[in-house]
Amino acid sequence: MDATFIVMWTGFILAGYAVVGNDSIQTLGTYLTSNEHRPWWVLWIFAGSILTATLVYGWYHYGGDVSYARLIGDPPEYSLDNPKYRNPIDKPDFGWAYLLPPLVLMLLTRTGIPVSTSFLILTFFKPKGLEAMMIKSVSGYFVAFFVAIALYFLITRTIEKKFITQRMNPGNERLWTVLQWASTGFLWSQWLIQDFANIYVYLPRSISGLELVVSLAILLGMLAVIFYQRGGAIQQIVRVKTNTDDVRSATIIDATFGVLLFIFKDLSNVPMSTTWVFLGLLAGREIAIRWRLQGVPNVVPYETTSVGVVTDADERERPLGLNRDVFKMVGMDLAKVTFGLVISIALVFIMRYLLNGSFSAPMG
């Protein structure tokens, strides 16, 4: 069996598990947290169905390119015959060293660090694309941050305050559950459109029907593991945010994030880090909620219910407000994702050394 073929599929498997494991926090984090009372396999069937539909549609509509043209580039300069991110088999330096990014990503994910998979993996295949990705991703963070500030400034005292202090009316639980699953489905599909590129960069730009079926089966299996583990260590980033375990709050987060990704999808075919957009959204939301509820009396989270809650007694007694701990939490999230960017850049230079024996040797 050809060594390139082995590296391609090994890289795909490692990247698939690392990307889904790391980025599930963004799209499925609030979904998992607010549905912890449901069997994991029910949640998996729902998410797996959307993954299947999104992948098959991209494959059919884009002539075998499941990255939704993220790896091809913007026409007319690029095409399937001349992709921006070259086919692995066409890269003379493609080999075992290309397995390093997903291995590092898996290691960082298990520590709970939200690393940008776009920077960490795609930069290996085209280091020159780092600048464009970084500009789009960092811009995404600030756009999401200020959108969340504006949105939650408007709705915190009228809507979010009610979600925090009052348990859901049993008569409305089914409605909110349907709304949350719908918003999660929309968000999940938009995230997949952005991040399929990070996984399928290891396979040809146009894959066959057999490659589609095999790769889909692998991704569904990995998704099952993530759901069985309930998101893993990185899920804690979502759990510590205000009221994210309430299905009503989770619905608003998912819908907002999905709309943001939909907008960025149509701006250009430049890949971006959805991790930065997600953390910007959470940061703006947390600051706006705490700011608007600062000094407001009787804002105390409700007792434990089946639809999501604060279970810690001390936390229920602590009034919400904007304090140093909030900025520390937001700063730590930003520091972690920035650390991931630094790691990505460092790996590019390590890659240069491994392949060329020099840190300054040019790469495509």
C-alpha positions as CSV (number, residue, x, y, z in Angstrom):
1,M,0.0,0.0,0.0
2,D,1.3,3.4,-1.0
3,A,2.7,5.5,2.0
4,T,1.0,8.7,0.7
5,F,-2.4,6.9,0.8
6,I,-1.7,5.8,4.4
7,V,-0.7,9.3,5.5
8,M,-3.7,10.8,3.8
9,W,-6.2,8.6,5.6
10,T,-4.4,8.6,8.9
11,G,-4.3,12.3,8.7
12,F,-8.0,12.5,7.9
13,I,-8.9,10.2,10.8
14,L,-6.7,12.1,13.3
15,A,-7.9,15.5,12.0
16,G,-11.5,14.4,12.1
17,Y,-11.3,13.3,15.7
18,A,-9.3,16.3,16.8
19,V,-11.5,18.9,14.9
20,V,-14.8,17.4,16.0
21,G,-13.5,17.0,19.6
22,N,-12.1,20.5,19.8
23,D,-14.9,22.4,17.9
24,S,-17.9,20.5,19.3
25,I,-17.8,23.1,22.1
26,Q,-18.8,25.8,19.7
27,T,-21.8,24.3,18.0
28,L,-22.9,21.5,20.3
29,G,-21.7,22.8,23.6
30,T,-24.9,24.5,24.7
31,Y,-26.9,21.7,23.0
32,L,-25.1,19.1,25.1
33,T,-25.3,21.1,28.3
34,S,-29.0,21.9,28.1
35,N,-29.9,18.3,27.1
36,E,-27.8,16.4,29.6
37,H,-31.0,14.7,30.8
38,R,-31.5,13.0,27.4
39,P,-29.7,9.8,26.2
40,W,-26.5,10.6,24.3
41,W,-27.5,8.5,21.3
42,V,-30.7,10.5,20.7
43,L,-28.6,13.7,20.5
44,W,-26.1,11.8,18.2
45,I,-28.7,10.7,15.7
46,F,-29.9,14.3,15.4
47,A,-26.5,15.8,14.9
48,G,-25.3,12.9,12.7
49,S,-28.3,13.3,10.3
50,I,-27.4,16.9,9.8
51,L,-23.8,16.1,9.2
52,T,-24.7,13.5,6.6
53,A,-27.1,15.9,4.8
54,T,-24.5,18.7,4.8
55,L,-21.7,16.5,3.6
56,V,-23.7,14.8,0.8
57,Y,-25.1,18.1,-0.4
58,G,-21.6,19.7,-0.6
59,W,-20.3,16.7,-2.5
60,Y,-23.1,16.7,-5.0
61,H,-23.3,20.5,-5.5
62,Y,-19.6,21.2,-5.7
63,G,-18.6,18.3,-7.9
64,G,-17.0,16.2,-5.2
65,D,-15.6,19.1,-3.2
66,V,-17.0,18.7,0.3
67,S,-15.2,21.7,1.6
68,Y,-17.7,24.0,-0.1
69,A,-14.9,25.6,-2.1
70,R,-13.0,26.6,1.1
71,L,-9.9,24.6,-0.2
72,I,-10.4,25.7,-3.8
73,G,-10.2,29.4,-3.3
74,D,-12.0,32.3,-5.0
75,P,-12.5,32.0,-8.7
76,P,-11.4,32.7,-11.4
77,E,-7.8,32.3,-10.1
78,Y,-8.5,28.9,-8.6
79,S,-10.4,25.8,-9.6
80,L,-10.6,22.1,-8.9
81,D,-7.7,21.6,-11.3
82,N,-5.8,24.5,-9.6
83,P,-6.9,24.5,-6.0
84,K,-5.6,27.1,-3.5
85,Y,-4.8,24.2,-1.1
86,R,-3.1,21.6,-3.3
87,N,-4.0,17.9,-3.3
88,P,-1.8,16.0,-0.8
89,I,-0.6,13.7,-3.6
90,D,0.6,16.8,-5.5
91,K,2.7,18.1,-2.7
92,P,6.3,16.8,-3.0
93,D,6.9,17.3,0.8
94,F,3.7,15.5,1.9
95,G,4.5,12.8,4.4
96,W,4.4,11.7,8.0
97,A,5.3,15.1,9.3
98,Y,1.8,16.3,8.2
99,L,0.4,14.1,11.0
100,L,1.9,16.5,13.6
101,P,-0.9,19.1,13.6
102,P,-3.8,16.8,14.5
103,L,-1.7,15.0,17.1
104,V,-0.9,18.3,18.8
105,L,-4.5,19.4,18.5
106,M,-5.7,16.2,20.2
107,L,-3.2,16.8,23.0
108,L,-4.3,20.4,23.5
109,T,-8.0,19.4,23.3
110,R,-7.7,16.9,26.1
111,T,-6.4,19.7,28.4
112,G,-9.5,21.9,27.7
113,I,-7.7,24.5,25.5
114,P,-9.9,25.8,22.7
115,V,-7.4,25.8,19.8
116,S,-8.1,27.1,16.3
117,T,-8.1,24.1,14.1
118,S,-8.0,26.2,11.0
119,F,-4.8,27.8,12.0
120,L,-3.3,24.6,13.3
121,I,-4.1,22.3,10.4
122,L,-4.6,24.5,7.2
123,T,-1.4,26.5,7.9
124,F,0.6,23.3,7.4
125,F,-0.7,22.9,3.9
126,K,-0.4,26.6,2.9
127,P,1.5,28.8,5.3
128,K,1.0,31.8,3.1
129,G,-2.7,31.5,3.8
130,L,-2.2,32.3,7.5
131,E,-2.4,36.1,7.2
132,A,-5.8,36.0,5.4
133,M,-7.2,33.4,7.9
134,M,-6.0,35.4,10.8
135,I,-7.5,38.7,9.6
136,K,-10.9,37.1,9.0
137,S,-10.9,35.1,12.3
138,V,-9.8,38.0,14.5
139,S,-12.3,40.3,12.8
140,G,-14.9,37.6,13.5
141,Y,-14.1,37.7,17.2
142,F,-14.7,41.4,17.5
143,V,-17.8,41.4,15.2
144,A,-19.3,38.6,17.4
145,F,-18.2,40.4,20.6
146,F,-19.9,43.7,19.7
147,V,-23.0,42.0,18.2
148,A,-23.4,40.1,21.5
149,I,-22.9,43.2,23.5
150,A,-25.6,45.0,21.6
151,L,-28.0,42.1,21.6
152,Y,-27.8,41.2,25.2
153,F,-27.8,44.9,26.2
154,L,-31.3,45.0,24.7
155,I,-32.7,41.7,25.9
156,T,-31.0,41.0,29.3
157,R,-33.4,42.8,31.6
158,T,-36.5,41.8,29.7
159,I,-35.8,38.3,28.5
160,E,-32.5,36.8,29.9
161,K,-33.3,38.0,33.4
162,K,-36.5,35.9,33.3
163,F,-34.6,32.9,32.0
164,I,-32.1,33.2,34.9
165,T,-34.6,33.7,37.7
166,Q,-37.6,31.7,36.7
167,R,-37.8,28.0,35.8
168,M,-39.5,27.2,32.5
169,N,-43.3,26.8,32.4
170,P,-43.9,23.0,31.7
171,G,-46.3,24.0,29.0
172,N,-43.5,25.9,27.1
173,E,-40.8,23.2,27.5
174,R,-41.7,21.4,24.3
175,L,-41.8,24.6,22.3
176,W,-38.4,25.8,23.5
177,T,-36.9,22.3,23.0
178,V,-38.1,22.4,19.3
179,L,-36.7,25.9,18.9
180,Q,-33.4,24.9,20.4
181,W,-33.0,21.8,18.3
182,A,-33.8,23.8,15.2
183,S,-31.3,26.6,16.0
184,T,-28.7,23.9,16.8
185,G,-29.3,22.2,13.5
186,F,-28.9,25.4,11.6
187,L,-25.7,26.3,13.6
188,W,-24.3,22.8,13.2
189,S,-24.7,22.9,9.4
190,Q,-23.1,26.3,9.1
191,W,-20.2,25.2,11.3
192,L,-19.7,22.1,9.2
193,I,-19.6,24.2,6.0
194,Q,-16.8,26.2,7.5
195,D,-14.8,23.4,9.1
196,F,-15.1,20.5,6.7
197,A,-12.0,22.1,5.1
198,N,-9.9,21.4,8.2
199,I,-10.6,17.7,8.0
200,Y,-10.8,17.0,4.2
201,V,-7.6,18.9,3.5
202,Y,-5.9,15.5,3.9
203,L,-8.0,14.0,1.0
204,P,-8.2,14.9,-2.7
205,R,-10.0,18.2,-3.5
206,S,-12.6,16.1,-5.3
207,I,-13.5,12.8,-3.6
208,S,-15.2,9.7,-5.1
209,G,-18.4,8.2,-4.0
210,L,-16.6,5.5,-2.1
211,E,-14.4,8.0,-0.3
212,L,-17.5,9.9,0.6
213,V,-19.1,6.9,2.2
214,V,-16.0,5.8,4.1
215,S,-15.2,9.3,5.4
216,L,-18.8,9.8,6.5
217,A,-18.8,6.6,8.4
218,I,-15.5,7.6,10.2
219,L,-16.9,11.0,11.1
220,L,-20.2,9.6,12.4
221,G,-18.2,7.1,14.6
222,M,-16.1,9.9,16.0
223,L,-19.2,12.1,16.7
224,A,-20.7,9.2,18.6
225,V,-17.6,9.1,20.9
226,I,-17.8,12.8,21.5
227,F,-21.5,12.6,22.4
228,Y,-20.9,9.5,24.6
229,Q,-18.3,11.6,26.5
230,R,-20.6,14.6,26.7
231,G,-18.1,16.9,25.1
232,G,-15.1,16.1,27.2
233,A,-12.9,18.6,29.1
234,I,-13.3,21.5,26.7
235,Q,-17.0,21.5,27.5
236,Q,-16.2,23.3,30.7
237,I,-15.7,26.6,28.8
238,V,-19.5,26.6,28.1
239,R,-20.6,25.3,31.5
240,V,-19.1,28.2,33.5
241,K,-20.9,30.9,31.5
242,T,-24.1,32.4,32.9
243,N,-27.2,30.2,32.4
244,T,-25.9,28.3,29.4
245,D,-27.6,25.1,30.7
246,D,-31.0,26.7,30.2
247,V,-32.6,25.5,26.9
248,R,-34.0,29.0,26.3
249,S,-30.7,30.8,26.7
250,A,-28.9,28.1,24.7
251,T,-31.4,28.7,21.8
252,I,-30.5,32.4,21.6
253,I,-26.8,31.6,21.6
254,D,-27.0,29.0,18.9
255,A,-29.2,31.1,16.7
256,T,-26.9,34.1,17.0
257,F,-23.8,32.1,16.3
258,G,-25.4,30.4,13.3
259,V,-26.4,33.7,11.7
260,L,-22.9,35.1,12.2
261,L,-21.3,32.0,10.5
262,F,-23.9,32.3,7.7
263,I,-22.8,35.9,7.1
264,F,-19.1,35.1,7.2
265,K,-19.6,32.1,4.8
266,D,-20.9,34.4,2.1
267,L,-18.2,37.1,2.6
268,S,-15.4,35.0,1.0
269,N,-14.1,31.5,0.6
270,V,-11.2,32.2,2.9
271,P,-11.2,29.6,5.7
272,M,-11.6,31.1,9.2
273,S,-11.4,30.0,12.8
274,T,-15.0,29.6,14.1
275,T,-13.4,29.2,17.5
276,W,-12.6,32.9,17.6
277,V,-16.2,33.9,16.6
278,F,-17.7,31.6,19.2
279,L,-15.5,32.9,22.0
280,G,-16.2,36.5,21.0
281,L,-19.9,35.8,21.2
282,L,-19.6,34.2,24.6
283,A,-17.4,37.0,25.9
284,G,-19.7,39.8,24.7
285,R,-22.8,37.9,26.1
286,E,-21.2,37.4,29.5
287,I,-20.1,41.0,29.9
288,A,-23.4,42.5,28.7
289,I,-25.5,40.2,31.0
290,R,-23.4,41.0,34.0
291,W,-23.3,44.7,33.1
292,R,-27.1,45.0,32.7
293,L,-27.8,43.1,35.9
294,Q,-25.3,45.0,38.0
295,G,-27.1,46.2,41.1
296,V,-30.5,44.8,40.0
297,P,-32.1,43.3,43.1
298,N,-33.5,39.7,43.3
299,V,-31.5,38.3,40.3
300,V,-30.7,34.9,41.7
301,P,-30.6,31.7,39.6
302,Y,-33.5,29.4,40.2
303,E,-33.2,26.0,41.9
304,T,-32.3,22.7,40.1
305,T,-34.8,21.5,37.5
306,S,-34.7,18.9,34.7
307,V,-34.1,21.5,32.0
308,G,-30.9,23.0,33.2
309,V,-29.7,24.9,36.3
310,V,-27.2,26.1,38.7
311,T,-26.7,23.3,41.2
312,D,-24.1,24.9,43.5
313,A,-25.7,26.4,46.6
314,D,-23.1,29.1,47.0
315,E,-23.5,30.2,43.3
316,R,-27.3,30.5,43.8
317,E,-26.7,32.8,46.7
318,R,-24.2,35.0,44.8
319,P,-25.9,37.9,43.0
320,L,-24.9,38.5,39.4
321,G,-22.8,41.5,38.4
322,L,-19.8,42.7,36.4
323,N,-16.7,42.2,38.4
324,R,-13.0,41.3,38.1
325,D,-13.7,37.6,37.8
326,V,-15.8,38.1,34.7
327,F,-13.0,39.9,32.9
328,K,-10.5,37.3,34.1
329,M,-12.7,34.5,32.7
330,V,-13.1,36.3,29.3
331,G,-9.4,37.1,29.3
332,M,-8.4,33.5,30.0
333,D,-10.6,32.2,27.1
334,L,-8.9,34.8,24.8
335,A,-5.5,33.9,26.1
336,K,-6.1,30.2,25.5
337,V,-7.2,30.7,21.9
338,T,-4.3,33.1,21.3
339,F,-1.9,30.4,22.7
340,G,-3.3,28.1,20.1
341,L,-2.5,30.6,17.3
342,V,1.1,30.9,18.7
343,I,1.4,27.1,18.6
344,S,0.2,27.1,15.0
345,I,2.8,29.6,13.9
346,A,5.5,27.7,15.8
347,L,4.5,24.4,14.2
348,V,4.9,26.0,10.7
349,F,8.5,26.9,11.5
350,I,9.1,23.4,13.0
351,M,7.7,22.0,9.8
352,R,10.1,24.1,7.7
353,Y,13.0,22.7,9.8
354,L,11.8,19.1,9.5
355,L,11.4,19.3,5.7
356,N,14.1,21.6,4.7
357,G,16.6,21.7,7.6
358,S,16.1,25.4,8.0
359,F,13.6,27.6,9.9
360,S,13.7,30.2,7.1
361,A,13.2,27.9,4.1
362,P,10.1,29.0,2.1
363,M,7.0,26.9,2.0
364,G,4.0,27.1,-0.3
